[in-house]
Amino acid sequence: MKQGFKFNNKNLSLWTYLAALLWSAVFIFSLEWNLNQNQRMVPERAGAQARAAIEKDMIYRSVVSRVGGIYMPVDQGIIPNPYLAHLPDRDVTTTDGRKLTLVNSSYFTRLVHDQEAKMAPHGIRGHTTKENPLRPLNAPDSWELRGLKKLRSGQPEWSEETLIDGKPYLRMIKPRLAKASCMNCHPEENAAPGEIMGGISVRIPLDELQAQADARVLNIAGWHGGLWILGMIGLFLGNRLLRIQSEKMQYSALHDILTDLPNRALFMDRLEQRLENAKRHELTGAILFLDLDRFKYINDSLGHSIGDELLKLVAERQRYLLRAEDTVARLGGDEFVILLADLHADPEITAIEAQNVAEKVLDALAQPYHLGNHTLHSTPSIGIALISPESDDASEILRQADAAMYQAKEYGRNNFRFFLPSMQMLASERLELENALHSAITRNQLVLHYQPKVAISRREEILGAEALIRWQHPTQGLLLPGEFIAIAEESGLILQLGGWVLREACLQIKAWEQRFKGKPFGRISVNISPKQFQQKDFIQQVISTITDTEVDPTGLEFELTESSLVEDVHDVRKKMVELKKLGIQISIDDFGTGYSSLAYLKMLPVDVLKIDRSFIRDIGIDPNDDAIVETILAMSWRLGFRAIAEGVETEEQLKFLRARQCDGYQGYLFSRPLAADGLEAILLKSADIRA
């Protein structure tokens, strides 16, 4: 197959690969960012804890300083502060004899820090300090000394990660500002309010925070790994689903939905490849173009669902007949085409091989089709075009096979024909004729001729006449039905022609009614096509025509072919009964050439059987035809039908029919089809009508 048919899958793989790379890049970026954020949280949390601890110390100092200090019991291990000895009320005794000592804010904060050291030696630890403290325990270490310098240079706080006893800590120091109340306890400071008196430092152990961060690393990596795996699985599944959907869409684009056969696009691609191989490797092949005969009739009469099922069976039978290297495709409607590959190098043998396949196809497709309650017969017409190393145009080869197929239809259907150059000319003429037929009605180019039906008696009584359509073509002259009726049937124009014939026949009957002043002149029979008869509103059309023309319907006879009877016999009977109620007589035309059976005939209100001219032609010469005609006549007599023989041209034929009590005949022996005035002249001379 050409590259254009599979670009979707290639692009799909490329986009999936790029999506996987993008997803992996996003995963790596997210993982790295989250790990960095996780690591940054260690100093950030330590800093937050340090600020909280310092703020706590500040609050303690503020509360104690605001109340001027607090008294605490000496018996609880509180040592009187020697730096407050100058205060007269440093030590007091309560009425119950308890001794209390005054604790200022600095002392209270130091007590808190000492308690922290006892409870968590390696935990958070605060310290109040300044450059020249009165109390040696408040002396700064080297880090705090540097921190105090930072604070005095204007920094609001200073922090740094350091090692203490080999363990990591975050140390932070913030300034301790002087207040007016501070001077009561520390007059030696001589500091103005708002001036830095020292600082409060705190150390935060980082081991526990780092351990928590390390634990989160596993969690982060686990979640990211899981998301990456889910993402890759999603991409893989998405790729698979899209690939399946793409393949389905690609398959649907190249195959017929109904029959699952290759469609026109795929067939033409394979044909072009076959032509390239034929040219490169001196190979041969053939195209068989198939069209089902009268498929429209089946589709219109039984419905599209039955037609679709028939097409499926036709496709299956063809597929079963072919080799693996051959291709059968459905082009659309009821048209199929077969590509035969790698046939014999000799063109004559190639033709024989193609003919053998065509015969097998004809035989296989001619077998009955059993669809529900219906048993259908459908045959193909096949056109064959050969492929040679010189063939280079796929469309032209297909057109050649198509032209040959139409030639096969013109030769009677259910056969095959090879392409000849003259076929294209015939196809062009056929198309031109079809286009001209569209306007033949409106341009009054159609006329009716009438062939008398004669009673087989000594008097040769006129029983009536059959109305036969003719086309007065502007350039080709008078055309007989055999030259255009098949085109009308296939193009759908048969409905318009049938309606025109019925109306014109009714108008002529009305004219003769007035001309002969009520004297009988027999019935005028009109041929009704199967498609026309099977219309749902056929009876209403007949009634409307009779009403519009004001004709007496007892002067009408409808001739139906056997193919009109073989499908829905109940609908056929219903319509026949309604026609009989109107007074219209019914005859079966071309009897013996179709598929009707006695089971059908005995159920239907038929009046006349018309014996087909193919049996009449050789009576007295071919014993088989003699036997057939005798059988039909005997059956007609038994079933109560009248029998009319068509195509009687010799006295010997008439004698044979008279001896076997045939009711009537029509043919050249008595008269060719005549224009209306010609038949009128015969009627005037008959024994039944006098001018």
MARDODO-803444 format. One record per residue (C-alpha): residue number from 1; y, z, x. Coordinates in steps of 0.2 Angstrom, whole numbers. Layout:
// MARDODO-803444
SITE_NUM_Y_Z_X
...
// end
This chain:
// MARDODO-803444
SITE_1_0_0_0
SITE_2_18_-3_6
SITE_3_28_10_14
SITE_4_39_11_-1
SITE_5_26_19_-11
SITE_6_23_34_-1
SITE_7_40_39_6
SITE_8_41_54_-6
SITE_9_27_63_2
SITE_10_34_60_19
SITE_11_51_67_15
SITE_12_43_81_6
SITE_13_34_87_22
SITE_14_50_85_32
SITE_15_60_95_19
SITE_16_47_109_19
SITE_17_46_110_38
SITE_18_65_111_38
SITE_19_65_124_25
SITE_20_52_134_35
SITE_21_63_133_50
SITE_22_78_139_40
SITE_23_69_153_32
SITE_24_62_159_49
SITE_25_80_158_56
SITE_26_87_168_41
SITE_27_72_181_44
SITE_28_76_183_62
SITE_29_95_185_59
SITE_30_92_197_45
SITE_31_80_207_55
SITE_32_91_208_70
SITE_33_106_212_60
SITE_34_97_226_51
SITE_35_90_233_67
SITE_36_107_233_75
SITE_37_114_242_59
SITE_38_100_254_60
SITE_39_104_258_78
SITE_40_123_260_75
SITE_41_119_272_61
SITE_42_113_285_74
SITE_43_130_288_82
SITE_44_139_285_65
SITE_45_129_299_57
SITE_46_131_310_72
SITE_47_149_307_72
SITE_48_150_312_53
SITE_49_140_328_56
SITE_50_152_332_71
SITE_51_167_330_60
SITE_52_159_340_46
SITE_53_155_354_58
SITE_54_173_354_65
SITE_55_180_353_48
SITE_56_170_368_43
SITE_57_176_378_58
SITE_58_194_373_53
SITE_59_191_379_35
SITE_60_184_396_42
SITE_61_199_398_53
SITE_62_211_394_39
SITE_63_204_406_27
SITE_64_203_420_39
SITE_65_220_417_46
SITE_66_228_415_29
SITE_67_223_433_24
SITE_68_228_440_41
SITE_69_210_443_46
SITE_70_195_452_39
SITE_71_187_469_41
SITE_72_169_469_46
SITE_73_157_484_48
SITE_74_155_490_66
SITE_75_137_495_63
SITE_76_132_477_60
SITE_77_134_473_78
SITE_78_152_468_77
SITE_79_161_474_92
SITE_80_180_478_91
SITE_81_190_464_98
SITE_82_199_471_114
SITE_83_212_458_112
SITE_84_218_466_96
SITE_85_219_483_103
SITE_86_238_483_101
SITE_87_237_482_82
SITE_88_237_500_75
SITE_89_225_496_61
SITE_90_212_487_71
SITE_91_199_500_67
SITE_92_198_509_50
SITE_93_186_521_42
SITE_94_182_520_23
SITE_95_182_535_11
SITE_96_163_535_12
SITE_97_163_536_31
SITE_98_160_518_36
SITE_99_169_511_52
SITE_100_177_494_50
SITE_101_185_483_63
SITE_102_198_469_61
SITE_103_191_451_65
SITE_104_204_438_67
SITE_105_201_419_64
SITE_106_196_415_82
SITE_107_184_430_83
SITE_108_176_425_66
SITE_109_173_407_72
SITE_110_165_413_88
SITE_111_154_424_78
SITE_112_149_409_68
SITE_113_145_399_84
SITE_114_135_413_91
SITE_115_125_414_75
SITE_116_122_395_76
SITE_117_116_397_94
SITE_118_103_410_89
SITE_119_96_401_74
SITE_120_95_383_82
SITE_121_97_384_101
SITE_122_95_365_102
SITE_123_104_361_85
SITE_124_122_359_81
SITE_125_133_370_91
SITE_126_152_373_90
SITE_127_164_380_103
SITE_128_182_385_103
SITE_129_191_382_119
SITE_130_207_379_128
SITE_131_212_377_147
SITE_132_217_395_150
SITE_133_208_406_138
SITE_134_210_425_137
SITE_135_192_427_134
SITE_136_180_419_147
SITE_137_167_413_135
SITE_138_181_401_128
SITE_139_183_393_144
SITE_140_180_374_144
SITE_141_166_365_153
SITE_142_170_349_162
SITE_143_167_338_147
SITE_144_179_349_136
SITE_145_192_349_149
SITE_146_192_330_149
SITE_147_193_331_131
SITE_148_208_343_130
SITE_149_217_331_141
SITE_150_213_316_129
SITE_151_219_327_115
SITE_152_235_331_124
SITE_153_238_313_127
SITE_154_239_310_109
SITE_155_221_305_103
SITE_156_217_313_87
SITE_157_199_316_92
SITE_158_187_312_107
SITE_159_168_309_107
SITE_160_155_304_119
SITE_161_136_303_120
SITE_162_130_314_135
SITE_163_114_322_141
SITE_164_112_341_140
SITE_165_97_348_149
SITE_166_90_330_149
SITE_167_92_328_130
SITE_168_105_316_122
SITE_169_119_324_112
SITE_170_135_317_104
SITE_171_149_328_109
SITE_172_166_328_99
SITE_173_182_338_101
SITE_174_197_339_90
SITE_175_213_349_93
SITE_176_217_366_86
SITE_177_235_367_81
SITE_178_246_382_82
SITE_179_252_391_66
SITE_180_265_404_63
SITE_181_252_417_58
SITE_182_243_414_75
SITE_183_257_422_84
SITE_184_253_439_76
SITE_185_236_440_86
SITE_186_241_429_101
SITE_187_259_433_105
SITE_188_255_428_123
SITE_189_253_410_118
SITE_190_271_408_114
SITE_191_267_391_105
SITE_192_277_383_92
SITE_193_269_379_75
SITE_194_260_362_76
SITE_195_258_363_95
SITE_196_240_361_102
SITE_197_234_378_107
SITE_198_216_371_112
SITE_199_202_362_104
SITE_200_186_365_94
SITE_201_171_355_101
SITE_202_154_352_94
SITE_203_138_344_100
SITE_204_126_335_89
SITE_205_108_333_95
SITE_206_103_314_94
SITE_207_84_316_95
SITE_208_81_319_77
SITE_209_93_305_71
SITE_210_85_293_84
SITE_211_68_298_77
SITE_212_73_294_60
SITE_213_81_277_65
SITE_214_65_273_74
SITE_215_55_277_58
SITE_216_66_265_49
SITE_217_63_251_62
SITE_218_45_251_56
SITE_219_50_251_38
SITE_220_63_237_41
SITE_221_51_226_51
SITE_222_38_229_38
SITE_223_49_224_24
SITE_224_55_209_33
SITE_225_38_204_39
SITE_226_32_205_21
SITE_227_47_195_14
SITE_228_44_182_28
SITE_229_26_180_23
SITE_230_30_179_5
SITE_231_43_166_9
SITE_232_31_155_19
SITE_233_18_157_6
SITE_234_31_152_-7
SITE_235_36_137_3
SITE_236_18_132_6
SITE_237_14_134_-13
SITE_238_30_125_-17
SITE_239_26_111_-5
SITE_240_8_110_-13
SITE_241_14_110_-31
SITE_242_28_97_-27
SITE_243_16_87_-17
SITE_244_4_87_-32
SITE_245_18_83_-44
SITE_246_24_69_-33
SITE_247_7_62_-32
SITE_248_5_63_-50
SITE_249_22_54_-53
SITE_250_17_41_-39
SITE_251_1_39_-48
SITE_252_9_37_-65
SITE_253_22_25_-58
SITE_254_7_14_-51
SITE_255_-6_16_-65
SITE_256_-7_12_-83
SITE_257_-6_28_-93
SITE_258_-18_22_-107
SITE_259_-32_14_-97
SITE_260_-29_22_-80
SITE_261_-30_5_-72
SITE_262_-17_-1_-59
SITE_263_-2_-7_-67
SITE_264_8_-23_-63
SITE_265_18_-15_-48
SITE_266_2_-9_-39
SITE_267_-7_-25_-43
SITE_268_7_-36_-36
SITE_269_7_-25_-21
SITE_270_-11_-28_-18
SITE_271_-10_-46_-22
SITE_272_4_-48_-9
SITE_273_-7_-39_4
SITE_274_-22_-50_-1
SITE_275_-11_-66_2
SITE_276_-5_-59_19
SITE_277_-23_-56_24
SITE_278_-29_-73_18
SITE_279_-16_-82_28
SITE_280_-20_-71_44
SITE_281_-39_-71_43
SITE_282_-42_-88_33
SITE_283_-48_-78_18
SITE_284_-50_-84_0
SITE_285_-50_-75_-17
SITE_286_-46_-78_-35
SITE_287_-35_-71_-50
SITE_288_-43_-70_-67
SITE_289_-29_-68_-81
SITE_290_-37_-61_-97
SITE_291_-29_-60_-114
SITE_292_-38_-53_-129
SITE_293_-40_-65_-143
SITE_294_-32_-60_-160
SITE_295_-29_-42_-153
SITE_296_-13_-42_-163
SITE_297_-23_-44_-179
SITE_298_-34_-29_-175
SITE_299_-18_-18_-170
SITE_300_-9_-23_-185
SITE_301_-23_-21_-198
SITE_302_-31_-5_-191
SITE_303_-17_4_-182
SITE_304_-12_6_-164
SITE_305_-24_21_-162
SITE_306_-39_10_-164
SITE_307_-31_-4_-154
SITE_308_-28_9_-140
SITE_309_-46_14_-140
SITE_310_-52_-4_-139
SITE_311_-41_-7_-124
SITE_312_-49_8_-115
SITE_313_-66_1_-118
SITE_314_-61_-16_-113
SITE_315_-54_-8_-97
SITE_316_-70_2_-94
SITE_317_-81_-13_-96
SITE_318_-71_-23_-83
SITE_319_-71_-9_-71
SITE_320_-90_-8_-72
SITE_321_-92_-26_-68
SITE_322_-82_-27_-52
SITE_323_-85_-23_-33
SITE_324_-76_-9_-25
SITE_325_-65_-21_-15
SITE_326_-59_-30_-31
SITE_327_-45_-24_-42
SITE_328_-43_-24_-61
SITE_329_-26_-20_-68
SITE_330_-17_-20_-85
SITE_331_-1_-29_-85
SITE_332_4_-23_-103
SITE_333_-1_-25_-121
SITE_334_-18_-34_-121
SITE_335_-16_-43_-105
SITE_336_-27_-39_-90
SITE_337_-29_-47_-73
SITE_338_-43_-46_-60
SITE_339_-41_-49_-41
SITE_340_-57_-55_-33
SITE_341_-56_-52_-14
SITE_342_-65_-60_1
SITE_343_-74_-75_-8
SITE_344_-82_-89_1
SITE_345_-72_-100_13
SITE_346_-78_-116_4
SITE_347_-66_-119_-11
SITE_348_-79_-126_-21
SITE_349_-91_-111_-19
SITE_350_-75_-99_-22
SITE_351_-73_-108_-38
SITE_352_-91_-105_-43
SITE_353_-90_-87_-38
SITE_354_-75_-84_-49
SITE_355_-83_-94_-63
SITE_356_-98_-82_-62
SITE_357_-87_-67_-63
SITE_358_-77_-75_-78
SITE_359_-94_-78_-87
SITE_360_-99_-60_-84
SITE_361_-83_-54_-91
SITE_362_-84_-65_-106
SITE_363_-101_-59_-110
SITE_364_-97_-40_-107
SITE_365_-81_-41_-118
SITE_366_-90_-51_-132
SITE_367_-102_-37_-136
SITE_368_-97_-26_-151
SITE_369_-86_-11_-150
SITE_370_-91_4_-160
SITE_371_-75_14_-164
SITE_372_-78_27_-177
SITE_373_-82_19_-193
SITE_374_-77_2_-187
SITE_375_-87_-11_-177
SITE_376_-75_-23_-169
SITE_377_-78_-40_-161
SITE_378_-65_-45_-148
SITE_379_-66_-59_-135
SITE_380_-55_-64_-121
SITE_381_-47_-80_-115
SITE_382_-47_-81_-96
SITE_383_-36_-91_-84
SITE_384_-42_-93_-66
SITE_385_-31_-97_-51
SITE_386_-38_-98_-33
SITE_387_-31_-90_-18
SITE_388_-32_-100_-2
SITE_389_-24_-97_16
SITE_390_-10_-108_11
SITE_391_-5_-97_-4
SITE_392_11_-87_-1
SITE_393_19_-83_-17
SITE_394_11_-69_-28
SITE_395_21_-72_-43
SITE_396_17_-90_-43
SITE_397_-2_-87_-42
SITE_398_0_-75_-57
SITE_399_10_-88_-66
SITE_400_-4_-101_-63
SITE_401_-18_-89_-69
SITE_402_-7_-86_-85
SITE_403_-5_-104_-88
SITE_404_-23_-107_-86
SITE_405_-26_-93_-99
SITE_406_-16_-101_-112
SITE_407_-25_-117_-109
SITE_408_-41_-107_-112
SITE_409_-34_-102_-129
SITE_410_-30_-119_-134
SITE_411_-48_-124_-130
SITE_412_-54_-112_-144
SITE_413_-53_-95_-136
SITE_414_-67_-85_-129
SITE_415_-68_-96_-113
SITE_416_-60_-99_-96
SITE_417_-50_-112_-88
SITE_418_-45_-116_-70
SITE_419_-27_-119_-66
SITE_420_-22_-137_-64
SITE_421_-4_-143_-61
SITE_422_-3_-151_-78
SITE_423_-5_-134_-86
SITE_424_12_-128_-81
SITE_425_19_-144_-90
SITE_426_9_-139_-106
SITE_427_15_-121_-105
SITE_428_33_-127_-104
SITE_429_30_-139_-119
SITE_430_22_-124_-129
SITE_431_37_-113_-126
SITE_432_48_-127_-132
SITE_433_38_-130_-147
SITE_434_38_-111_-151
SITE_435_57_-111_-150
SITE_436_59_-126_-161
SITE_437_47_-119_-174
SITE_438_59_-104_-176
SITE_439_72_-116_-184
SITE_440_60_-128_-193
SITE_441_61_-118_-209
SITE_442_80_-116_-210
SITE_443_82_-135_-205
SITE_444_70_-140_-219
SITE_445_58_-148_-207
SITE_446_43_-142_-216
SITE_447_34_-151_-230
SITE_448_18_-149_-240
SITE_449_5_-162_-242
SITE_450_-9_-160_-255
SITE_451_-27_-165_-253
SITE_452_-36_-166_-270
SITE_453_-52_-156_-274
SITE_454_-64_-167_-284
SITE_455_-79_-161_-295
SITE_456_-95_-169_-290
SITE_457_-98_-178_-306
SITE_458_-98_-196_-312
SITE_459_-81_-194_-319
SITE_460_-74_-187_-302
SITE_461_-64_-174_-312
SITE_462_-49_-168_-302
SITE_463_-51_-149_-300
SITE_464_-34_-146_-291
SITE_465_-28_-148_-273
SITE_466_-26_-139_-257
SITE_467_-8_-137_-251
SITE_468_-7_-141_-232
SITE_469_9_-138_-222
SITE_470_16_-152_-211
SITE_471_30_-151_-198
SITE_472_42_-166_-198
SITE_473_47_-163_-180
SITE_474_63_-172_-176
SITE_475_56_-180_-160
SITE_476_38_-179_-161
SITE_477_35_-185_-178
SITE_478_24_-177_-191
SITE_479_14_-163_-184
SITE_480_-2_-156_-191
SITE_481_-6_-137_-193
SITE_482_-18_-138_-178
SITE_483_-3_-142_-167
SITE_484_8_-127_-172
SITE_485_-1_-114_-182
SITE_486_-9_-105_-167
SITE_487_8_-103_-160
SITE_488_15_-97_-176
SITE_489_1_-84_-177
SITE_490_3_-77_-159
SITE_491_22_-77_-161
SITE_492_22_-68_-178
SITE_493_31_-83_-187
SITE_494_15_-85_-197
SITE_495_22_-73_-210
SITE_496_38_-83_-212
SITE_497_28_-99_-214
SITE_498_15_-91_-226
SITE_499_29_-85_-237
SITE_500_38_-102_-237
SITE_501_21_-111_-241
SITE_502_18_-100_-256
SITE_503_36_-102_-263
SITE_504_36_-121_-261
SITE_505_19_-122_-269
SITE_506_25_-112_-283
SITE_507_40_-123_-285
SITE_508_29_-138_-285
SITE_509_17_-131_-298
SITE_510_32_-127_-309
SITE_511_39_-145_-307
SITE_512_22_-152_-312
SITE_513_21_-140_-327
SITE_514_37_-147_-333
SITE_515_32_-165_-329
SITE_516_15_-164_-337
SITE_517_21_-154_-352
SITE_518_8_-141_-351
SITE_519_-7_-152_-349
SITE_520_-19_-145_-336
SITE_521_-19_-153_-318
SITE_522_-30_-140_-309
SITE_523_-26_-126_-297
SITE_524_-16_-128_-282
SITE_525_-23_-118_-268
SITE_526_-13_-110_-254
SITE_527_-20_-104_-237
SITE_528_-16_-86_-234
SITE_529_-17_-80_-216
SITE_530_-26_-64_-212
SITE_531_-10_-56_-205
SITE_532_-1_-61_-221
SITE_533_-15_-54_-232
SITE_534_-16_-38_-223
SITE_535_3_-33_-226
SITE_536_5_-18_-236
SITE_537_17_-26_-248
SITE_538_8_-42_-249
SITE_539_4_-40_-268
SITE_540_23_-36_-271
SITE_541_28_-52_-261
SITE_542_17_-62_-272
SITE_543_23_-55_-288
SITE_544_41_-57_-282
SITE_545_38_-76_-278
SITE_546_30_-79_-295
SITE_547_44_-70_-304
SITE_548_58_-80_-294
SITE_549_49_-97_-297
SITE_550_44_-93_-315
SITE_551_27_-101_-312
SITE_552_11_-98_-321
SITE_553_0_-89_-309
SITE_554_-16_-96_-317
SITE_555_-11_-112_-308
SITE_556_-13_-104_-291
SITE_557_-28_-101_-280
SITE_558_-28_-91_-263
SITE_559_-39_-97_-249
SITE_560_-44_-83_-237
SITE_561_-54_-85_-221
SITE_562_-69_-73_-218
SITE_563_-59_-64_-204
SITE_564_-48_-57_-218
SITE_565_-63_-48_-225
SITE_566_-72_-40_-211
SITE_567_-61_-24_-208
SITE_568_-55_-13_-222
SITE_569_-66_-20_-237
SITE_570_-59_-7_-249
SITE_571_-41_-13_-246
SITE_572_-47_-31_-247
SITE_573_-56_-28_-264
SITE_574_-41_-18_-271
SITE_575_-29_-33_-267
SITE_576_-41_-46_-274
SITE_577_-43_-36_-290
SITE_578_-24_-36_-292
SITE_579_-23_-54_-288
SITE_580_-36_-58_-301
SITE_581_-26_-48_-314
SITE_582_-12_-59_-311
SITE_583_-23_-74_-315
SITE_584_-24_-80_-297
SITE_585_-41_-88_-291
SITE_586_-49_-83_-274
SITE_587_-59_-93_-263
SITE_588_-67_-90_-246
SITE_589_-61_-104_-234
SITE_590_-72_-111_-219
SITE_591_-87_-101_-225
SITE_592_-101_-99_-213
SITE_593_-91_-99_-197
SITE_594_-85_-80_-198
SITE_595_-93_-63_-199
SITE_596_-94_-60_-217
SITE_597_-110_-54_-225
SITE_598_-118_-54_-242
SITE_599_-115_-35_-242
SITE_600_-96_-39_-242
SITE_601_-97_-54_-254
SITE_602_-106_-45_-268
SITE_603_-93_-32_-268
SITE_604_-78_-44_-269
SITE_605_-72_-53_-284
SITE_606_-73_-70_-276
SITE_607_-73_-86_-286
SITE_608_-76_-100_-274
SITE_609_-85_-103_-257
SITE_610_-78_-118_-247
SITE_611_-92_-124_-235
SITE_612_-85_-127_-218
SITE_613_-83_-146_-213
SITE_614_-93_-142_-197
SITE_615_-109_-140_-208
SITE_616_-105_-155_-219
SITE_617_-102_-167_-204
SITE_618_-120_-169_-199
SITE_619_-130_-166_-216
SITE_620_-143_-179_-217
SITE_621_-143_-180_-198
SITE_622_-146_-162_-192
SITE_623_-159_-153_-201
SITE_624_-151_-136_-196
SITE_625_-135_-141_-205
SITE_626_-145_-147_-220
SITE_627_-154_-130_-221
SITE_628_-137_-120_-219
SITE_629_-128_-130_-233
SITE_630_-143_-128_-245
SITE_631_-144_-110_-241
SITE_632_-125_-108_-245
SITE_633_-127_-118_-261
SITE_634_-142_-107_-267
SITE_635_-133_-91_-263
SITE_636_-117_-97_-272
SITE_637_-127_-101_-287
SITE_638_-136_-84_-286
SITE_639_-120_-74_-284
SITE_640_-111_-84_-297
SITE_641_-98_-92_-286
SITE_642_-93_-110_-286
SITE_643_-95_-120_-270
SITE_644_-83_-133_-263
SITE_645_-88_-144_-248
SITE_646_-74_-148_-236
SITE_647_-73_-164_-225
SITE_648_-84_-175_-236
SITE_649_-81_-193_-229
SITE_650_-97_-203_-233
SITE_651_-107_-208_-248
SITE_652_-122_-201_-240
SITE_653_-114_-183_-239
SITE_654_-108_-184_-257
SITE_655_-126_-189_-262
SITE_656_-134_-175_-253
SITE_657_-121_-163_-261
SITE_658_-123_-170_-279
SITE_659_-142_-168_-277
SITE_660_-140_-150_-273
SITE_661_-128_-147_-287
SITE_662_-113_-143_-277
SITE_663_-98_-140_-288
SITE_664_-85_-150_-279
SITE_665_-78_-157_-263
SITE_666_-63_-163_-254
SITE_667_-61_-175_-240
SITE_668_-57_-192_-234
SITE_669_-70_-200_-245
SITE_670_-59_-197_-260
SITE_671_-41_-195_-253
SITE_672_-32_-189_-237
SITE_673_-19_-176_-239
SITE_674_-4_-184_-249
SITE_675_14_-180_-252
SITE_676_18_-172_-269
SITE_677_22_-189_-277
SITE_678_6_-197_-270
SITE_679_-4_-183_-278
SITE_680_6_-184_-294
SITE_681_1_-203_-295
SITE_682_-17_-198_-294
SITE_683_-16_-185_-307
SITE_684_-8_-197_-319
SITE_685_-22_-209_-317
SITE_686_-35_-195_-320
SITE_687_-45_-193_-336
SITE_688_-37_-176_-339
SITE_689_-18_-181_-339
SITE_690_-10_-195_-347
SITE_691_8_-200_-344
// end
